Amino acid sequence: MRRALLLSVVLPWLAVAQPTVAQGTGPLPAAEQPAVLVADHLFITPERQLIAKGNVEAFRGDVRLQARQITFEESSGTLQIEGPIRIDQGGDITILADAAEMDRDLRDGLLTGARMIFKQQLQMASLEMARVGGRYTQLYKTSVTSCHVCDDGEPPLWQIRAERVIHDQVEQQLYFEGAQVRVLDVPVFYFPAVRLPDPSLKRSTGFLVPSTRSTSNLGTGIKVPYFFTLGESRDLTLAPYISGSTRTLDARYRQAFRRGKIELNGAYTRDDLQPGDDRGYLFATGQFHLKNDLQLEFDLKSVSDNAYIADYGLPDLDRLRSEITLTRARRDSLLRAGFIKFKTLRDSEDQDLLPSNIGEIYYQKRYFPLSIGGETRLTLEAHGHNRTSDMEGNQTATNGRDQGHITADVDWRRHWLLAGGLEVEWALGAAVDGFTTYDDSYYDEHSSRLTPRSRLTLRLPMSKTDASGATQFLEPIVQLGWSNTIGEDTAHDESNFVEFDQGNLLSLSRFPASDAREDGLSLAYGLNWARFASTGWQAYATLGQVLRQDSDPRFTKSSGLGGVTSDLLLAGQLKFSDGMALTARGLLNDSLNFSKAEVRGDWYRDDLSLSGSYLWLGTDPAESRSAETSEIWLDGSYAVSASWEASANLRYDISDARATRAGIGLAYSNECVTVDLSVNRRYTSTTSVDPSTDFGFSISMNGFSINNGSKQYRRSCKHS
């Protein structure tokens, strides 16, 4: 029978595998809690030796020690530990050794044939391991790798050989002396001294994984990022990017506050594409939680020139939107105030003619009056935008027109559930708008209007379960609506592009902003259908149409809302249990032709990710589209094996019969290395951007970070 002994002084071996605890400057404190020693045999010799033999295990906290025998010499205060020895510290650090001789506190001593393993991902094997001061672990003649090491003598994919390695448990750092980086046991780099963080350290100043980038415009260059920790809540990353045609310094600054955070990304560039010019960009984001449930957010973007984003592979943007917003959302109210600034990067647009500065305030309050029932919403809205051009606008061209408006809106709605499941909703409302228009020769400088409205909506949701176990839902909808706009004609600067979809089928105004409102009597009807099969697949479908007493010439040709009868809205989705989904939406006119159509497909499996979209838009001069537009997007990845993954993307303009973007990628990853290779081609060209090809390559040795990815694959060993 195994025996257990409670020891408070004899075996304070916690210091052997003490975790990398809070950052401090002094040695680690001795453990205060007692240890429990369990063995097949426990006895004390006449020479005052405590001997534990056979399946020896010792526990203290989350530390566990296993050995064949432990002998404690009271006279010398030393411990003789016979292996195989294994010490585990909560899964963070594991020490394996053949034998050890330590002092009674196990703060100093020597272990032979020792290995230290961090986070089950980085292992250090040495001939000898010495403990010094309970803080430092010194390993001599050491091999370090995160690769799976086979017993057949085959070298790991990579390893670091060093004369000596020192692990500082307090600073969580590894110091290498006389280090060689070997690939398949072939030396490729030599470092007289180098410092690396151990895998348990979340943040540490030092170099990050370098990468190479080769483009047809900039040539081949290398980017070497360096990370600075600036305390517990701040950090800075500087990444010089140098090639034959550019000298660029990328920078990223992050800081966390008690109630918010900020992040700044930018670069300064001197290159041969625009000789003598200072180029660069600055993107800044932030979020702060203020008092009284207020939330402040900002997203600011600025570039030196229109071509910089495309030249340096930044996010694919053709307009820069900078925004500062202040919001507060509660159960019965919503407040949102914001300032937006636009900068166009399109050669076809004139910055001076765009409404580049926009200010908005929106407030809505909900009430639930007991006297009349239902819900009442009070909305106040203010909007203003200006263009930098002073050119006078007119009825057909905005030019330099500036505009502002204030809206007050009240809306009351109430639901009833009648016999047979019929749902009835009645809504009444009115909106008062006041406009101020500058730099326009057609519209009055000051104008106002009043728009009362009412609508009655009927729904009849139904469901049934058929013999196969599938559940079906069917919901016919009818809405009778009326609105009447009273007042002067106003300029429509915000409602230039109208989308007709499921979201606004039952709206009394389908214009995207309040500067335009629908007028007159209308009837909207639709049908929602869904089926949930017992085998796991699902289907959804919606159709709808709007009928008007009078047509509205403000709707564009491709909006689907022109004339007294709108196009037929068709939308649907199929979802299968194997991860495949197909979504489609379109507007079908009375000639049985589509004015707009969109199809999207997705297929996700463990080894496959594939998504694609097809878009078709008819001609519409009001939307600056003189020719039909037809495009297809494809994006996918495939896990060829446990370690290899291939990816590809394509954007193809069917109307012009040419690709606009294409790219392929190949990545290899296992437990100790990650290699990424990508090629991307941009075919389009403008006066500021030429077609270009971008090659990317990066390689990193895994094991020196907290998280090396969600999947870790180990190489298999050969067996004869």
N, C-alpha and C positions, 0 to 999 in steps of 0.2 A: 504494500500500500504506500502511495506517495505521501510524503510528509510536507507540511507547510510551516514556516517560521516567519514571524513578524520582526523585521529588522529596522531600526531607526538610525543606527550609526554605522553598522558594518558595511552596508551596501548602498551608499548614496551615489549610485552609478548613473543617476539621471544626467549628470553633466556630460557623459560620453556622447549622448545623442540629443543634447539640449537643442530644442528647435531654435531657429533664427527668430528670436523674439524681438520685442520693441527695440528700436535702434538706441543704443547706449554707448558710453565710452569706457565703462569699467568692465571687469570680468563678470561672468554670469553668476548670479547668486546660487548658493547651495539649496538643494531641494529641502523643504521642511517636512513634507509628508513622509511617513514611513514606507518602506518597501516590503513587499511580500515575496518570500523565497520559497519555491516549491521544487522538490527533488524526490527521487526514489529513495535516497538515503541521506540523512542528516546526522552528523555526530561531531563531537568535540574530542580531540585527542588529548593525552596527558600533557603534551607540549603546548597546550592552549591554542591549537589550530581548529578553526571551524571548517569542516569539509562538507560540501554538498556534491553528491555524485549521482549520475544517471538521470538523463532527461531533465536537466536543471533549467528552471524558468524563474525569472524574477520580474515583478511588476511594480511600477510606480507611475500613477497617472496614466497617460497614454503611451508610456514607454514599456517595451517588453524586451527582455534579454533572454536568450537561449544559449546554452553551452553544455558541454559534456561534464565538466567538473569545475567547481570554484573552491579555492583554498584561501582562507584568510589567516595571515600570520599576525597575531596580536602584538608580538614584540616589535616587529618592523613596520607594522601598519600597512602591509602590501597585500595585494590580491594577485593570485596566480589563477588565470582563467584558461582552461584547456578547451580547444575547439573540436569540431567547428562551432564558431561563435556567430550569433546573429543578434543584432540590436535594431529594433524598429521604433521609430518615433512618429506615431500617428500617421504613417504613410508618407511623411515628408522626407525623412532621411533614414536610410538603412545602412548599417555597417556590418560587413562580413569579414571574418578574420580566422586564421588558423590557431593562434594563441595570443595571449596578452598578459602583460605584467603592469599593474597599475597601483597607484597609491590608494589609501583607504577612501579618499574622496573622488577617485577616478578623474581628477583634474589633470594629472600628469602621468605619463606612462608610455609604453611602447606596445604596438600591435604588429604582428608579423603576418605576411601573406594577406594583406587587408584590402578590402574594396569598400568604397563609399558610394552610395546610390542616392541621387536626389530625385524626388517626385516620380520615381519609377521611370525616369527618362534619361538621366545623365549619370554615367558610372565612371568612377575613377579607381583603377586597379594599380596597386603599388607593392613593392617588396616589403617596405616598412611604413608604418603610420605612427606618428608620435603625437601625443596630446600634451599641450603646453598651456598652463595657467587656466585650464577649463574653458578657454576661449578659442585658441588656435589649434588647428589640426594640420600637421605637416606630413606630406606624403613624398617619398623618395622613389626615383626611377618609376615614374607614373605614366600610365596610358589613360587618356580621357576620351570618351566617345558616348554618343547617344544611340549608336547603331547596335543592332542585335549581333552579339558575338557568338559565333558557332563554335562547337567543341572540336571541329575537325581541323583547327589551326588556320582556317581561311581568314585573312585580315578583314576587319570591318571596312565599310565603304570609306569612312574617314575617321581619323583619330588625331589627337594631339599628344605627342610624346614630350615629356618634360623631365629635366633633372630633378626639379623639386616643385611641388604645388603646396601653397599655404591657403587654407580655408579659414577666413575670419567669420565666426558665427555671429558676432554682433553686427558687423558691417555688411554681412552677407555677400562677401566678395571672394573671388578665387584669384590668387596671384601665381603666375607661371614664371619659372626661371629656366632659361635654355630650352625654349619650346620649339617644336617642329610640327607643322601641319602636314599630315600625310594623307594621301588619297590612294586607296588600295596598297597601302604600305610604301608608297613612293613619296619622298619628301618634296613638297611644293613651295613651302614658305618656312622661314626661320625667324623667330622673334627672340632677342636676348631676354626680354621681359615683357609681359603683357598681363593686363588685368581684365577679368570678365566677371559679371554678376553670377551668383549661383541661381538655379532655377526657381528658388523660393522668393527671390526679390522681385517685387512688382515694378519698381521704377529705379533706374540707375543711370547716372551720367555715363555716356560712352557712345561708340559708333553703332549705328543700326545697319541693316542689310543693304549693301550697295546694289545698284542696278545700272544696266547699260541701256541706252536708247540710241537708235540709229534712224535718221529720217533723210529723205531725199533732199530736204531743204537745209538741214543743219549738220548733216554728216553723223559720224559715230561719236558718242560722248558717254561719260560715266557720271553718275550721281552718287555721292557718298554722304549720307545724312549723319549728323552728330546730334545726340540728344542730351539736353541739359536739364537736370532736375533743379528747380528753383524753389525748394521747400516742398511741403506736403500738398500744396494746392496750386502750384504753378509749374509749367515746364516750357521749354523752348527747343525747337528742332531747327537746325541750320543745315542745308543740303546744297553744297556747291555742285553745279552741273557744268561740266566743261567738255567742249568738243572743238573741232577745228573751226567752227563757225560761230560759236556762242560762248560767252562767259556769263553764267547766271548763278545767282544766289537765291535759292528758295528758303522760305522761313515759315514756321508755324509756331504761334504762341497760344497757349491755353491757360486759363485760370478759372478755378472754381471758388465761388463765394458761398457764404452761408445760405443765401437765398437766390443764387443764380450762377451763371457761368458765361464765359465768353471764349471765342476762338477766332484767331486772326490768321489768315493764310495769304501769303504774298510772295513776290519775287522781284528782283532787280536784274535787268538784262542789258548787256551790250553785245550786239551780234552783227553779222555781215549781211543780214537780210535788210536792215535799215541802218547802214553805217553812220556813225556819229550821233545816233539818237539814243536817248535813255528810254528803255522800254520796261514794262512790268505790269503787275496787277496787284490788287488788294481786295480780298473778300473777308468780310467780318460778320460773324453771327453771335447772337447773345440772347439770353433768356433770364428774366429776373421775376421772382414772386414778391410783389410789394404788399403793403398793408391794405386792408379792406378788400381782399380777394382780387386785387388788381395784378395783372401780368403784363410785363413789358418785354417785347421781343423786337429784335432788329436783325435785318439781313441786308448788308450793304455790299455792293459790287462796283468795282472801278477798274478800267484797263487803260493803258496808254494809247492804244490804237486798235482799230477794228480787226486786225489780223492776228493779234497776239494769242488769243485763246486757241485758234486753230493751229498756229505754228508750234505751240508748246503742249498740245494734247490735254488741255484743260476741259472741263465739262462743256458739252456741245451746246452752246448758247448762241442765238443770233440776236437776242435782245437782252440787255441787263436790266433787272428789276431790283431796285434798292427800296427797302421798306422799313419803316418804324411803326409799330402798332402798340396800342395800349388796350387791353381787353379785360372785361370782368363778366363772367357768366355765373348766374345764379338760377335757382329754380324758376323764379318768376320775372327775371329781367336779364337783359343782355346789353352791354355797352362795348362799343368798339370805335376807337379813334386811330387814324393812321395817316401817314404821309408816304407817298410813293413817288419815286423818280425813275423814269425810263431813259435808257440810252440804247439806240439802235446800232447794230453792227452790220446791218444789211446795206449793200450798195444801192439798192432800189429805193431806199427811204431817205427822206430829208429830215434830219434831226430837228431843224427849226420848225417843221410843220407837224411834228408829233406833240400830243399833249403830254409833255415830259414831266411836269410837276403836278401832282394830284394830292389833294387833301380831302379826307372824309371823316365824318362823325356819324355814328349810327347808334340809336338807343331804342330799345323796345321793352315795354312793361306789360305783363299779363295780369289781368284781374279776373276774378270769378264771382260775379255779382249773384247773390242769393235771390234777389227779387225777380230777375228775369231768367236766371240760370245760364248755362253755357259759359263761354270764355270770351273776354274782351281783350283786344291787343291794341295798345297805343304805341305808335312808332313815330320817332322824330329822326330826320336824316338831313345832313348838310353835305354838299359836295362842291368842289371847285377844282378846275384845272386850267392851265395856261400853256400857250405855245410861245416860244421865244421869237417867232416871226411877227412882224407888224403888218404883214400883207392882209388886206381886207378880205374876209370871207364873203360868200354869197350863197344863193340857194343850192348850187350844185357843187361847190368846193369849199372846204373848211378853211384852207389857207392858214392864216394866223389867228383864227377865232379863239377867244377865251370865254369861258362860261362858268357860272356857279348857280346852284339852286338849293332851295330849302323845301323840305317836304314834311307835312304833318298828316299822319294816316291813322284812322280808327277803324277797327274791324271787330265785329261780333259774330260768333258762330256757336251753333248748338246742334247736338246729335240726338236722334230718337231711334229706338229699336222697336219696330212694329211687329205685328203678328206675322209668322212665316219667315222670320229672319231678315226682313227688309230693313236696311239702314238708311236713314234720312238725315241729311245735313243741310241746314239753311244758314246762309251767311249774308250779312249786310255790312257795308263799309263805305267810306268816302276818303278821298285824298285831296289835299290842297297843296299846290306846287307854286313856288315863286322862283322866277328865273332872272338872271342878269347876264347879258351877253355883250361882249366887247369885241372890237375889231371885226365887225361884220356889217356889210352894207345892206343886207336884206332883212334881217330880223330886228325887232325893236330891242332897245337896250334893256328895258324892263317889261316883263310879261308875267301873267299868272293864269291859273286854271283851277277848276274844281271838277273832280271826277267821282260822282256817286256810283255805287255798284251793288249788285246782289247776285246770288247764285243759289241754286237748289240742286243737290246731288243725291242720287238714288243708287244704292248698291244692294246686290243680293248675293252674298257669299254662300256657296254650296259645296258640299263634300260628300264623297262616298268611297267605299272600299269594295273592290270587285272580287271575283272568285279567286284570282291569282294572289290576293293579298296586297295588291297595289292600292294606294290612296290617291284619289284625284280631287282637285279643287277647281271650281269654276265660279267666276265672279263677273257678271255683266254690270256695267256702269253707265249711267246717263247723267249728264249735267246740263241744266239750262242756266245760262248766264246773261247778264245785262250790265252794261256800263255806259256812261254818257260823259264825254269830255266837254266841258264848258269853259271857253276862254280863248286866248290868243294862240296862234301857231308858234311853236318854239323849235329851236335847232336841236337836232338829234345827234349828239356827239358820241354818246356812250353805246347806243343800241344799234350799231352798224352790222353786227353779225348775229343772226338769230338761229338757234338750234331748236328743232322740234323733236322731242323725245318723250319717254315715259314720265320724266320728272315734271314736265309742264303741260301734260295733256289736259289736266283739269284746272289750269290757271286761267284767270280772267285776263291776264296780260302776259304774253309769252316773250315780250321784249326783255333783254337781260338787265336793263336798268330802268329807273323810274323817270328818265327824261322822255320816255315814250310810253304811251298806254293805249291798249286796244279800246275801240269804241263801238257801241251798238249791241245788237242781240246776237247770241251765239248758242249753238248746241254742240256739245261734245259727247261722244259715246265711245265705249271701249269694252274690251273683254280680256280678262286675265285668266289664264289656265295653267295648272301645274299638275304633275304626276310624279309620285314617289313609288317606284317599284320595289317589291320585296327583295329583288336581287341586288339592289343598291344603286341602280341608275336613276337619274332625275331629269325632268324636262320642265321647262317654263316657256310660256309664250304670251305675248301681248299684242293686241292690235287696237288701233284707235283712229278717230278722224274728227275733224272740227268742221261744222257748218255755220256760215254766217249769213246774216241778213244782207249785209253790204260787204263788198271786197275792200281790202286795205292795201293801197299801193305802196305803203312803206315796207312791206315784206319783200325780200329779195327773191329772185327767181328760184334759187336752190334751197330756200328756207323750207319749202313744202307747205307754206301757209298762204300763198297767194290765191286770189279769187275767192268766190263764196264757198267753195268746197276745198278743203285742204287735201294734200296727198294722204294716202293711207299709211299710217305708221305701223311697221311690222318689226317685232323684236322677239328674240327667242334664245334659249340656251339649252344645251344638252350636257349633262355631267355623268360620267361613267365611274364605276367603282375602281377601275384600274388607273385612275389619275388623269384621265382624258376629259377635256371639256371643249365645247364648241359654242361660241357666242356670235350672234349676228344681229344686225339692225339696219333698217333701210326705210326710205320713203318712196312709195310707189304712186305715180301720178295716174290720171285717168286714161292715159295712152298706154298704160301697163309698162312704163319705163321708169327706171330708178333715177331720181335726181341726186340721191346720196345712198351709199351702201358701204357697210363695214362688216368684215368677218374676222374673228379672232379665234385661234385654236391654241390649246395648251395640252401638253402631255408630260406628266411627271411620274417617273418611276425611280427606284433606288439607283439605277445606273444611267438614266436618261432624263434630260430636261430639254423640252422643245416647245417653243412658242413662236407664233407667226400671226401677222395681221395683213389684211388686204383692205385697201381704201379706194373708193371711187367717188369722185365729185364731178358733177356736170359743170358746164360753163356758166359763169355768172359775172357780168361786167361790174355789177355793184360791189362784188367782193374781190375785184381786181383779178379775175380768173377768166381770161379770154379763150382758154383751151381746156379740154377735159383733163382731169388729173387722175392718174391711176398708179398706185404704188403698192409695193409689197415689202414687208419687213420679216426677216427670219432671224431667230436667235436660239442657239441650242448648245448643249454640252452632252458628252457621252463618256462614261467611265469605262475605258477599254479594259482595264484590269483593276486590281485593288490599288495599284500605285499610279497608273497612267490615266489621264483625263484629257480629252480633246474638246475643243469648243470652236464655234464658228458663228459669224453674224453677217447679214447681208441686207442692204436696203437697195431696192431696184425700182427704177422709174419705168413703168410699163409704157407710159405715153411716149417717152423719148427713147425707149428701147435701150436703156443703158443703166449700169449700176451707179449709184451715188456714193455708197460706202460698202466696204467689205472687209472682213477680218477673220483670221484663224488663230487659234492658240493651242498650245500643248503644254501640259504640266505634269511633272513627276513628283510624287511625294511619298515618303515612308517615314519611319519613326525618327530618322536622323537627318534627312535632307529634303529640301524643296527646291525644284527647278521650274521656272516659268519662262516660256518662249511665246511671243506673240508677234503677228504681222497684221497691220491695219493699213488700208488704202482709202484715201478720200479722193474721189474722181472729180468732184465739182470744182469750179474755179470762178473767181470774181476778180474785180480790179485790184483787190487788196490781198486775196488768198489764191495761191496756186495749188494745183493737185499735188498730193504728197503721199509718200509711203513711210510708215512708221514701224520700225523694228524694236521690240522690247525684249530684254533678257535679264533675269535675276536668278541668283542661286543663294541659298541660305542653309547654314548648318543648324538643324533643330537641336533643342536641348537646353539652350541658355535663356529661355523665356518661360513666363508663367503658363502661357497657352499657345501651343503650336498648331491649333486647328481642332475642329470637331472630330476628325477621324485620324487615327494613327494606325499605320499598317507596318507590320514587321516582315522583313525578308525571311524567306524559308531557308533552312540549312539543308545541304545535300547529305543524303544518307546512302551509304554503299550497300 
